[in-house]
Amino acid sequence: MARWYIIHAYSGFESKVKEAILTEAERMGLTHYVEDVQVPSEVVTEVKRGKKVQTERKTMPGYVLAKLQLSDDVYHLVKNTPKVTGFLGAGGKPQPISETEASRYFGAAEAAAAAPRKTINIDYEIGDSVKVLDGPFATFNGVVEELDFDKNRVKVSVSIFGRATPVELDFEQVELSK
């Protein structure tokens, strides 16, 4: 019976480890023992230079999840894969995780794939001068007064007819003034 195992890999090489395990399993004729190999990740929307960019971010950097029927051959296949430091478990022994725990990692990944979670990184903070990019206040300059990360909104004080007026905008509608 196949169980999920967490494999520790060099950070930044998770995808290469996944491909190497699958390729080596096929070469050695062990594909029926290696059911699935996944790199837990999510799609994140960031604002860079005023433009929305979607990137994939690993939710567990340095780890790969694999559903394996663990035998000596499969153990050595994984351990001898380049950029793999070993299995997660006490005393160097591979410790399987439950199907529920594994689905928690993938449930979030599948939900993110179905509807990308909107996490936005911003390059301004309270007190910074910003420029409004679109909407009725496009081209206005202002100062950030408040950031609401739950609603992805920013409150900016803009000068309208010589008076400072607070305006609430989406994070994407504002960029740091140069």
C-alpha positions in Angstrom: 0.0 0.0 0.0 1.4 3.4 -1.0 1.8 6.1 1.7 2.7 9.7 1.6 6.3 10.7 2.6 8.0 14.0 3.0 11.3 14.2 1.2 13.8 16.9 2.2 15.5 18.5 -0.8 17.8 21.5 -1.4 15.7 24.6 -1.4 15.1 25.8 -4.9 15.6 22.4 -6.4 12.2 20.9 -5.5 11.0 20.6 -9.1 14.2 19.1 -10.3 14.1 16.5 -7.5 10.5 15.6 -8.5 11.5 15.1 -12.1 14.6 13.2 -11.2 12.6 10.8 -8.9 10.0 10.1 -11.6 12.6 9.7 -14.4 14.8 7.3 -12.3 11.7 5.3 -11.2 10.8 4.8 -14.9 14.4 3.9 -15.8 14.6 1.3 -13.0 11.1 -0.1 -13.7 9.7 1.1 -10.3 6.9 3.3 -11.6 4.3 1.0 -9.9 6.0 1.8 -6.5 6.1 5.6 -7.1 2.5 6.6 -7.4 2.8 10.4 -7.2 5.4 13.1 -6.5 4.3 16.7 -5.8 5.9 20.1 -4.9 3.3 21.9 -2.8 2.9 25.4 -4.2 0.3 28.2 -4.6 -0.3 30.9 -7.2 0.3 34.4 -5.8 -0.5 37.8 -7.4 2.1 40.5 -6.8 2.2 44.1 -7.9 5.6 45.0 -9.4 6.1 48.4 -10.9 2.4 48.9 -11.0 1.7 45.7 -13.0 0.0 42.6 -11.7 2.2 39.5 -12.0 1.1 36.0 -11.1 3.9 33.8 -9.7 4.0 30.3 -8.3 5.3 30.2 -4.7 6.3 27.0 -2.9 4.3 26.5 0.3 6.9 24.1 1.7 10.3 25.3 0.5 12.9 22.5 0.7 10.3 19.7 0.7 8.7 17.4 -1.8 5.8 15.0 -1.1 5.8 11.5 -2.6 3.3 8.7 -2.5 5.4 5.6 -2.4 5.2 1.9 -1.7 8.4 2.0 0.3 10.8 -0.9 -0.4 14.6 -1.0 -0.3 14.8 -0.2 -4.0 12.5 2.8 -3.7 14.2 4.0 -0.5 17.6 3.9 -2.3 16.2 5.5 -5.5 15.0 8.5 -3.4 18.1 8.7 -1.1 20.4 8.6 -4.1 18.6 11.3 -6.1 20.8 14.4 -6.5 19.8 17.3 -4.3 17.9 15.0 -1.8 19.1 15.1 1.8 16.7 12.4 3.0 13.3 11.6 4.3 11.5 13.4 7.1 11.3 11.1 10.1 13.0 10.3 13.4 16.4 8.7 13.3 16.7 8.9 9.5 13.8 6.4 9.2 11.1 7.5 6.7 7.9 8.5 8.6 4.7 8.4 6.5 2.1 11.1 6.9 -1.6 10.4 6.9 -3.7 10.8 3.8 -5.6 13.6 5.6 -2.4 15.5 6.3 -1.2 15.1 2.7 -4.6 16.3 1.4 -4.3 19.4 3.5 -1.2 20.4 1.5 -2.8 19.5 -1.8 -6.3 20.7 -0.9 -4.8 24.2 -0.6 -2.9 23.7 -3.8 -5.9 22.5 -5.7 -8.0 25.3 -4.4 -5.3 27.8 -5.4 -5.1 26.2 -8.8 -8.9 26.4 -9.2 -9.1 30.0 -8.0 -5.7 31.6 -7.4 -5.6 33.1 -3.9 -5.1 36.8 -4.1 -2.0 37.6 -2.1 -0.4 40.8 -3.1 3.0 42.1 -2.2 3.2 45.9 -2.1 6.3 48.1 -2.3 4.9 51.0 -0.2 4.0 51.6 3.4 2.3 54.1 5.6 3.7 57.6 5.1 5.1 56.9 1.6 4.2 59.2 -1.4 2.3 57.3 -4.0 0.7 57.9 -7.4 -2.8 56.7 -8.3 -2.7 54.6 -11.5 -6.4 54.2 -12.4 -9.9 55.1 -11.4 -11.4 58.6 -11.0 -8.2 59.8 -9.2 -5.7 58.6 -11.8 -2.5 60.6 -12.0 -3.2 62.1 -8.5 -0.4 61.9 -6.0 -1.0 61.3 -2.3 0.3 59.9 0.9 -0.5 56.4 2.3 -2.5 56.7 5.5 -3.7 53.2 6.1 -3.2 49.6 4.7 -6.0 47.0 5.0 -4.5 43.6 4.1 -7.7 41.7 4.7 -9.6 43.7 2.0 -6.5 44.5 -0.1 -7.3 48.2 0.2 -5.2 51.3 0.8 -6.3 54.7 2.2 -4.5 57.5 0.4 -4.7 61.2 1.3 -4.9 63.1 -2.0 -5.1 66.9 -2.5 -8.4 67.8 -4.2 -9.0 71.5 -4.7 -6.3 72.3 -2.1 -7.8 70.0 0.6 -6.4 66.7 1.8 -9.1 64.1 1.1 -8.8 60.4 2.1 -9.6 58.0 -0.8 -9.8 54.3 -0.4 -8.3 52.3 -3.3 -7.3 48.7 -4.2 -3.6 47.9 -3.8 -3.2 47.5 -7.5 -4.5 51.1 -8.2 -1.5 52.7 -6.5 2.3 52.6 -7.0 5.2 54.2 -5.2 6.0 57.7 -6.5 9.5 58.0 -8.0 
